[in-house]
Amino acid sequence: MTANGDCNGDMKTISPCEDASDLINKDLFVDVLEKQFAKCTLKKFESVKSSEGCENYMSLMFRVNIDMEKEDGTPTTAKFIVKVMPPNDPSAEFKKNLQVYSKEVEMYTKVIPKFQEIFHENNIEVEFAPKFWKTVEEHEILIMEDLKARKFENINRIQGMDMQHAELVLGKIAQFHAASACIYERDGKYSPQLMDETLREAKEEGFRKIQPILWAMICSHFRQWHSCQEYVEMMEGLKDRIADVYIEAFKRDSNEFNVLLHGDLWANNIMFQHDDNGKAKEVLFVDLQISRYGSPAHDLIYFIVSSTENSIKTKEFDHFIKFYHTELVKNLKLLKYPKPIPKLIDLHIAVLKRCFLGIATSVGAMAAALQDPNDNADISFFMAQSEEAKQFRKNFYMNPRLIRACELTLPFFCNKGAFDV
């Protein structure tokens, strides 16, 4: 789920035998360096794993530092992030169904440039994501700017975002959504893989088989808590039809206002640049690998639940929706959106219709955000049946931080009708 940075700034030099490390070599960067510096002489090449101890569920991440000497003898350094799908990945078929690689390439090379250009056409300079340099389809490699070189960083995901950081994110995702809506009206539908209204695995028979098992496993751990039992009982009541509940939650309503979603908008995919006083002044998004077209309610619920401080997560939920709506309206007007602009009540209704996603995010992305860094945080290990994997899942769902957060979110979304599905 993460890109362009690790959780706590840890960097580990990778060994030659580690999966995919042999793919990350200086030859991979020859054309990239020529684009940036024309003629230069490489002096030092260093590759380090940048996602150690983090929730790198989808891919391997490497930070590359290259020391060079320019044609005039001036020394310089180039920094990159390399994202690669691990060789012999047991979850490769799952990721293929999600189209994570092809979606992300399309987002970086085609979609994000259009978003930035439409603002430029209206005399506003907006940046949404890191600079994208290269893709190698054979090995599903992406090379992009290392945002840490510009002093971008992730916030402490366990603590969550305060009001100032959260509103900065909501303002930027409102720009992202507004641009997407205007481009949809101007250029027509996005590509089929982005217009796919549900996560692709929801169409597979295996999804219907595994979801009740996973949901039952989650509920069994939650049953060991000393709180929230009335809500756990409601969760258990969804087990036999949980796959359909998920599919329904992701369905797109063509009568509603729809946008191109980030799709995985949580703390580790959001990077901030701060001023000298520690105030966030810019925010960029990474990991655009499960973007899709749908209701903005998806990004809003997912972000607010997974990534804000407990003190404001539910208390300020409606304020966050209103703040986003104000920013959305402002940007739709700026970009001359040709259709009726959605009203605040329409957005609240869209959120209410999908408030089950507040429960789903609580047991998913929020649970991940509240975990201590762990080397085994990947899909394959999480789904494994080894004793080590079982203990990992137990620790994941018995985390006291998760329990405290769910004591806020489960009753909050229950009162909004999350279990009336």
DAZI-V700842 format. One record per residue. PSI is psi in degrees with one decimal (* if undefined). OMEGA is omega in degrees with one decimal (999 if undefined). Layout:
# DAZI-V700842
psi;omega
PSI;OMEGA
PSI;OMEGA
This chain:
# DAZI-V700842
psi;omega
-11.9;-172.8
156.3;176.3
153.8;173.3
14.9;176.2
157.1;176.0
172.0;-173.2
-43.8;-170.8
17.4;177.4
5.8;-179.5
141.4;177.1
134.3;-177.0
127.2;177.6
130.6;-175.1
145.5;179.7
156.0;-177.8
-26.7;-175.1
-7.3;-175.4
143.8;-179.6
132.2;173.4
-11.1;-176.4
-31.1;-179.3
-15.6;177.8
-20.4;-175.1
91.6;-178.3
171.3;-173.6
-28.6;-179.7
-27.4;-179.5
-20.9;-170.6
2.3;-176.2
-52.1;-177.7
-31.9;178.7
-43.9;180.0
-35.9;177.7
-37.5;177.7
-38.6;-175.1
-40.3;-168.6
2.2;-174.0
-118.5;-178.3
133.0;177.6
160.3;178.9
121.9;-178.3
129.2;-178.9
-35.8;-177.4
135.2;178.2
125.3;-179.5
132.4;177.2
128.2;179.3
148.6;177.9
126.7;-172.1
0.8;-177.8
22.0;179.5
132.4;177.5
30.2;-176.2
177.4;-176.7
64.8;-178.2
73.3;-170.4
-23.8;-170.4
-27.8;-171.4
168.3;171.9
143.6;-178.0
135.9;178.0
142.0;172.2
128.3;-177.4
127.7;175.2
126.8;-178.7
117.3;173.6
133.4;-175.8
168.6;170.4
122.2;-179.4
170.2;-174.3
-31.0;-179.6
7.0;178.2
-2.7;-179.4
128.9;176.8
146.3;177.5
164.7;-178.7
138.7;174.1
140.3;-177.7
136.6;-177.6
158.1;166.3
132.9;177.1
128.5;-179.5
128.4;-175.9
139.8;173.4
129.6;-176.0
139.2;175.6
149.7;177.1
38.0;-177.9
119.7;-179.8
-18.3;178.0
18.4;-175.9
-39.6;-178.1
-39.8;176.5
-46.3;-179.1
-33.6;177.4
-41.4;177.7
-35.5;177.9
-14.4;-178.8
39.7;-171.8
-39.2;-177.2
-51.7;-175.8
-34.9;176.9
-45.2;-176.5
-39.3;176.3
-45.5;179.7
-42.1;-179.3
-45.3;-177.4
-37.5;-172.4
-27.5;-174.5
-46.8;-169.6
-53.9;-178.5
-42.6;175.8
-37.4;177.3
-41.4;179.5
-45.5;-177.6
-34.7;-178.8
-37.9;-178.0
-32.0;173.3
-40.7;178.6
-39.4;178.6
-22.0;178.4
24.1;173.3
30.1;175.4
128.0;177.5
116.2;-178.9
138.3;176.8
133.3;-178.0
-26.4;-169.3
167.5;176.5
158.3;175.1
137.9;-179.1
130.7;-173.7
-39.4;-170.3
151.9;170.5
144.4;175.9
100.4;-170.6
-38.0;-175.9
-40.6;-177.9
7.6;-178.9
55.3;-179.7
137.0;172.6
134.2;176.7
126.7;-178.5
172.7;178.6
140.9;170.4
105.2;-175.4
-20.6;178.7
-22.9;176.6
-23.1;176.5
18.0;176.9
27.7;168.9
148.4;-178.9
157.9;171.5
150.1;171.8
172.3;175.6
105.1;-173.9
-27.9;-179.8
-41.7;177.1
-37.8;-178.3
169.4;-176.1
141.4;171.9
-178.1;-174.6
-42.9;-176.0
-44.5;178.5
-42.7;-177.6
-42.4;-179.6
-32.5;176.1
-41.7;177.4
-45.5;-178.4
-36.1;176.1
-40.1;-178.9
-40.1;179.8
-27.2;173.7
-39.7;175.3
-43.6;178.3
-49.7;-179.1
-41.9;-179.2
-44.5;178.0
-42.0;-177.8
-39.1;179.9
-40.7;-179.5
-39.7;179.0
-35.5;175.9
-44.5;-179.7
-32.8;-177.9
-44.0;-171.1
-8.8;-177.3
-170.6;-174.5
151.0;171.6
179.2;-177.8
157.9;179.8
-37.6;-177.6
-25.9;176.2
-24.3;178.7
-9.5;179.4
120.0;-168.2
-17.0;178.3
162.6;170.1
133.7;-168.8
-32.0;-176.9
-15.6;178.0
-17.9;-180.0
-7.6;-175.1
147.3;179.6
-36.0;-179.2
-32.9;178.8
-43.1;-179.0
-26.6;179.1
-41.9;-172.2
-30.9;-174.5
-45.5;177.3
-34.9;179.2
-46.6;179.2
-43.0;-178.7
-41.4;177.7
-38.7;178.3
-43.9;178.0
-47.4;-178.8
-37.3;-179.7
-37.6;176.0
-42.5;-179.2
-27.2;178.0
-18.5;179.4
-5.0;176.1
162.9;176.2
11.1;179.7
172.3;173.4
15.4;-172.4
-30.8;178.1
-31.8;179.1
-33.7;175.2
-38.0;176.9
-40.1;176.6
-38.6;176.3
-43.3;179.3
-32.8;179.3
-14.8;179.4
-7.5;-167.5
-49.0;-172.6
-19.9;179.8
21.8;-174.1
-34.5;179.0
-44.2;179.0
-34.8;178.3
-44.2;177.3
-47.6;-177.9
-42.7;179.4
-39.1;-178.8
-28.6;-177.8
-2.4;179.2
141.9;179.6
135.7;176.9
111.6;-176.2
-13.8;178.2
-8.2;179.6
170.1;172.3
124.2;-178.6
155.5;-176.9
170.9;169.3
122.2;-175.5
152.1;166.4
-48.6;173.7
-21.4;-179.2
52.9;-169.9
81.0;176.0
174.1;-165.6
-38.8;-176.0
-11.1;178.1
17.2;-177.8
125.4;-177.5
136.9;-174.3
147.9;169.3
130.4;-175.4
154.3;174.7
-175.7;-175.4
-18.7;179.3
5.1;178.2
7.7;178.8
132.1;179.8
130.0;-179.0
-16.9;178.8
151.5;179.2
139.6;176.4
155.2;-178.7
145.2;174.3
176.2;179.5
71.4;-178.6
40.7;-168.7
-11.1;175.2
33.3;174.8
148.6;179.1
167.4;-177.5
127.2;-179.1
-164.7;-177.8
137.6;175.5
-18.0;177.8
-31.6;-179.9
-54.0;-179.8
-37.6;-175.9
-50.9;179.6
-47.2;-176.7
-46.0;-178.2
-51.6;-175.1
-45.0;-177.1
-42.5;-172.8
-25.3;-159.9
3.9;178.4
159.3;178.1
149.7;178.0
-33.4;-175.2
-19.7;-178.1
-5.6;-172.1
-50.2;179.0
-34.1;-178.5
-38.5;-176.4
14.2;-175.5
-50.8;-178.4
-33.9;175.1
-42.2;179.8
-39.9;178.6
-43.8;179.4
-41.8;179.3
-46.7;177.8
-45.1;-177.8
-42.8;178.3
-44.4;179.4
-38.9;178.5
-49.0;-179.6
-44.9;179.8
-43.9;-176.1
-32.9;174.8
-40.8;177.9
-41.8;179.1
-41.2;-177.0
4.1;175.3
50.4;176.5
126.9;-169.6
-8.6;-177.2
170.1;176.7
135.5;-178.5
133.9;-177.2
140.5;178.3
161.2;179.0
-40.7;-179.1
-34.1;177.4
-40.1;179.6
-42.3;177.5
-39.4;178.4
-42.3;178.3
-39.4;178.0
-45.5;-179.8
-40.9;179.9
-24.4;-175.4
22.6;-173.0
-12.1;169.8
-29.9;179.4
-21.7;173.4
-37.2;175.3
-46.8;-178.7
-41.1;178.9
-35.1;178.6
-41.8;-177.5
-3.0;-178.6
-94.6;-174.2
-38.2;178.5
-41.2;177.6
-41.0;178.6
-40.9;-177.6
-27.3;-175.2
3.5;179.8
150.6;168.5
151.3;176.5
138.5;-176.9
131.0;-178.3
-21.3;-174.0
14.5;-175.8
80.2;172.1
162.0;-173.6
-43.8;-176.2
-46.5;-179.2
-40.6;-178.2
-34.0;-177.3
-3.7;-176.1
164.5;-177.8
11.2;177.8
160.5;178.1
-36.0;178.7
-41.6;179.4
-39.3;178.3
-40.0;178.4
-37.1;176.9
-45.9;-179.6
-38.7;178.4
-47.2;178.5
-36.1;-179.1
-46.5;-173.8
-11.7;176.5
10.2;-179.9
121.8;-179.9
-32.4;178.2
-38.6;177.8
-42.3;-179.4
-46.1;-179.7
-40.0;179.8
-40.9;179.5
-26.7;174.7
-20.1;173.9
-48.9;-169.2
-37.6;-176.3
-50.2;176.8
-34.4;-179.0
-49.6;-177.9
-26.8;171.9
-44.3;-179.5
-17.2;175.8
-3.1;176.7
19.7;-174.9
-29.9;-177.5
0.0;176.5
59.6;-176.7
*;999
